[in-house]
Structure formats: structure tokens, C-alpha cells
Amino acid sequence: MIGLISCNQEAQDDTKEIVKDTVVIQPKDTVVIEEPKHEEVEQEKVVNLGLTKDDKKNLMVIKELPLGTPFKKIKELFPPLKDPRPEGGSAELAKQGYTEASVKLDLMGKKADLEFNMKNDTLYSYYYTITEADYEKASDIYLGIQQFYNKEFGHCKEEKVEEHNHYSKSCMWNSGKFSVVMTQDINRGNISWGFQRPVEF
């Protein structure tokens, strides 16, 4: 009996020594550093229209034919230009001196219509029109022209119209001396753009 007590006493003493020598390390707070989230910015598609020297000249014909140019000078620059006719076929507008004249030209590898609008034989606006039935191709042409004029006049003001199953989008620039307006009529497959008197957007 004495031996058992002695052994138990030694075991308890050993246990006390173990507890005494054991250092309990408290867990530190874990700090998780999260990587900052980078929002993906969608890059605008860059369209290469393969513009020739003549294409660029035609797109910026405003440099040679500023608004206010007489019809005679327009005819000199575009000899195939048809004779003026009442604007929109309206006899009433013709009485007020409003006429139009058009010519076809090669632009970006396609046939384009260029219409000059005049009052009393003096240029006040003109517009280009290209027809492209393929939506993807038409959108690329629109975007390519937009990027071309963005370099010339800064970024345009954009608008989209969706009403009664009619879809179109437009871009407008204002240089101060004139405005440039471009529209893609998605239903008709037309892209038209041109120069006119300055307007407030």
C-alpha cells in the first residue's frame, strides 16, 4: 500500500512539472490581405478601314469645300456632279432657293453617294451615304469612320434610338465652324454622315 502511494505521489509530481514547464502560445489574429480587384475595362475595337489617300481627302473634303462655297467651285472639284434640282423634289423649297446636287464616288472600296445641299447656289451642308446590308460589316464601317473623325475633332456625342422596331445610332461632333453628324440606320443598312452648319448638342 505504501508503495502504491509513493508511485502515485511521484506521478502527480511529474505531471506538475510538465504543466509547469509547458508554455501555451495564444494564437495570433490572422490578417488576410486581399489583392485589390481590378475591374475589367472593355477595350474599344479598333477598326482599320484601309483608307487610301483619296479616301482621307474625300472624308475631309470640308477643307477644300467649306460651307458657303458656290456651286461653281463644287462642280470644279467634282466634274461628274449633276445639275442642281429642287431639294427633296419639293417645288416649294425650290422657290425658296433650296436645291441639291449629287455625285457617286469610290470610298473605302464601296460606292458612296455624296449629296450637296445649297441655298441660292451656296453650299450649306453635304452628306455621304453608304449602303451595307451585312450588320457586322456596316457596324465596322460606322466605327471606323467614327474613329477617323474622333482623331480630327475629338470624341463625339453618341445617341441610340430604339422605337417601334426601328434601330439607329448616331455620333455628333461640333468643331465650332461646322458640325459633323453620322447615323447608322440598322433597319435600312445605311450609314450616312456629313457636314452642316453648327448646332448645339
WOSUL-V657446 format. One record per backbone hydrogen bond with DSSP energy under -0.5 kcal/mol. CO is the residue of the C=O (numbers start at 1). NH is the residue of the N-H. E is the energy in kcal/mol with one decimal. If there is no record, write none. Layout:
# WOSUL-V657446
co=<CO CO>
nh=<NH NH>
e=<E E>
This chain:
# WOSUL-V657446
co=<1 2 3 4 5 6 7 8 9 10 11 12 13 14 15 16 17 18 22 23 24 29 30 31 32 37 39 40 45 46 47 52 53 54 55 56 58 60 61 61 66 69 70 70 71 72 73 74 78 85 86 87 89 90 91 92 93 93 94 97 97 97 98 99 100 101 102 103 105 105 107 110 110 112 113 113 114 115 116 117 117 118 119 121 122 123 124 125 126 127 128 129 130 130 133 134 135 136 137 138 139 140 141 142 143 144 145 146 147 148 149 150 156 157 159 161 163 165 166 167 167 168 169 170 171 172 173 178 178 179 180 181 182 183 183 184 184 185 185 189 190 191 192 193 194 195 196>
nh=<5 6 7 8 9 10 11 12 13 14 15 16 17 18 19 20 21 22 24 25 26 31 32 33 34 39 41 42 47 48 49 56 57 58 59 60 61 63 64 65 69 123 73 74 75 76 77 78 81 100 89 90 91 94 95 96 96 98 97 99 120 121 87 118 85 116 82 114 107 112 110 107 112 105 115 129 103 127 101 124 125 99 122 71 119 68 197 117 195 115 193 113 132 191 135 138 139 140 141 142 143 144 145 146 147 148 149 150 151 152 153 154 158 172 170 168 166 167 163 186 187 161 184 159 182 157 180 175 176 196 173 194 171 185 192 169 186 189 190 132 185 130 183 128 181 126 179>
e=<-2.1 -2.1 -2.1 -2.6 -2.4 -2.0 -2.1 -2.3 -2.2 -2.4 -2.2 -2.4 -1.9 -2.1 -2.6 -2.4 -2.2 -1.2 -0.6 -0.7 -0.6 -0.6 -0.6 -0.7 -0.7 -0.7 -0.5 -0.6 -0.6 -0.5 -0.8 -2.2 -1.9 -2.6 -2.6 -1.3 -1.3 -2.1 -1.2 -2.9 -1.5 -2.9 -0.7 -1.4 -2.6 -1.4 -1.6 -2.3 -2.1 -2.4 -2.3 -1.7 -0.6 -1.8 -1.8 -0.9 -0.5 -2.6 -1.6 -0.6 -2.7 -0.5 -1.7 -2.9 -2.3 -3.4 -2.0 -2.7 -0.5 -2.8 -1.5 -3.1 -0.5 -2.4 -0.5 -1.9 -1.8 -2.3 -2.0 -2.8 -1.5 -2.4 -0.9 -2.2 -2.5 -2.3 -0.6 -3.3 -1.8 -3.0 -1.8 -2.3 -0.5 -2.6 -0.5 -2.7 -2.6 -1.9 -2.2 -2.5 -2.6 -2.7 -2.5 -2.4 -2.6 -1.8 -2.5 -2.2 -1.4 -0.9 -3.4 -2.0 -0.6 -1.7 -2.9 -2.1 -1.5 -0.5 -2.1 -1.6 -0.9 -3.1 -2.8 -2.2 -2.7 -2.6 -2.2 -2.5 -0.7 -2.2 -2.7 -1.7 -2.4 -0.6 -2.6 -1.5 -1.0 -1.7 -1.5 -3.2 -2.5 -2.6 -3.3 -3.7 -2.0 -2.1 -2.5>
